């Protein structure tokens, strides 16, 4: 017990002695000297005017350091590349050099950081006098600012670009072995992204953990310094929302170089499924190249969010290969190709089977009516009531298409729909701005599931029922293609093999000519 007491007494004595020494140093050092030292170093590193508006105080525990309040770097009103405002800056000191009367700051702790970045700011030329001053100042203060750790909490970064503001809130940064000599150091970043004044509105929680190499010019020439810096690590985005579209999780291995940024692999978890692929950003072209393949998504939820109403259900798979420009990204500037397939689903508010049944009955009556001419037959056929087939749904086993989109138009030459009784093939286009449809389809009934009359009429029409789709995606108008059916129907009415006398058909043709 006596030994333990001596050890405790010795430790307390050393602690008291260190506190007294630090207190004496604090009393004998002019705060204005420290303020000038820090302000000059910041100006030398950033080439921006800086000033400390708040107070300076000593911190003895748990580690000795200097605390600064209200530091301003640059001027947000001058549209500079960037400017910073710091609420509290704590510079922790190394104890051994401090006891010798030297200030060596080993850790920077920032609480409350507000950064403004202007991507289209004026970039004044850097004079030779400033360059010389920067190099001499760096030599003078480099030893005093040997930063081993950088911590940032309660930060905010606002990036302004052509009237759009991208805001990163609740920013937290942890850095070990920080340097500006392109030597890799570990970094972890947590923040929340919220982009305003744009469409779509973007929100996401971001977490990055990896290694970063910063070029010396990153502080005084931000954009040039970024292109000469490198990063690699794991990027995680959670609860990503673009307006109403939600992605539960985005994970990627990120790697940058002088040419651009690579996200490979890039995995998205969304609407009960998963999408896997990669994405590249090329600095020279300012474009993203996206490649993704998704499986087993909830098609009902996904399409309802994209369109704003329920249109279709089923398990959805897709692939996409797209080029997306960074500047002015919109429906008209994005281009690409891909596939979509939906399994075991339903098309809402449209009954294809009922439409074909109605068409069958009309054609059956026309063909069986021996006294009806072609002109009257077409008039009767085009007198169409669509209320009977817009109330039900169309269940299907598979719906698929291969698509291309460019200049705001989506087109497909291979549309396919398979049900228990029907198969539909065709092509079409969709205006991605107005959602206007223009499509031609060929519907055929299966031989083993259709009544003889339906199969007979299908044979008369060339082996399928021609259909056209117009209107919009929300209010499509599906009708038989009467123009395509007219020649085939005319041939049938003039066919002598149907139980009609040849003279009777000749008289009808004469009657049509007179009209």
Secondary structure, DSSP 4 states (H G I P E B T S, - for coil): -HHHHHHHHHHHHHHHHHHHHHHHHHHHS-HHHHHHHHHHHHHHHHSS-EEE-S-EEEE-SSS-EEEEEEEEES-GGGT-SEEEEEEEEEEEE-HHHHHTT---EEEEEEEEEEEEEETT---PPPPHHHHHHHHHHHHHHTTTT---EEEEEEEEEEEEETTEEEEEEEEEEEEES--SSS--EEEEEEEEEEEESSSS-EEEEEEEEEEEE--GGGTTSHHHHHHT-EEEEEEEEEEEEETTEEEEEEEEEEEE-SSEEEEEEEEEEETTEEEEEEEEEETTTTEEEEEEEEEEEEHHHHHHHHHSS--EEEEEEEEEEEEEESTT-STTT-EEEEEEEEEEEEETT--HHHHHHHHHHHHHHHHH-TT--HHHHHHHHH---GGGTSSS-EEEEEEEEEEEEETTEEEEEEEEEE-SSEEEEEEEEEETTT-BEEEEEEEEE-TTTS-HHHHHHHHHTTSSEEEEEEEBSSSEEEEE-HHHHHHHHHHHHT-TTSSS-HHHHHHHHHHHHH-
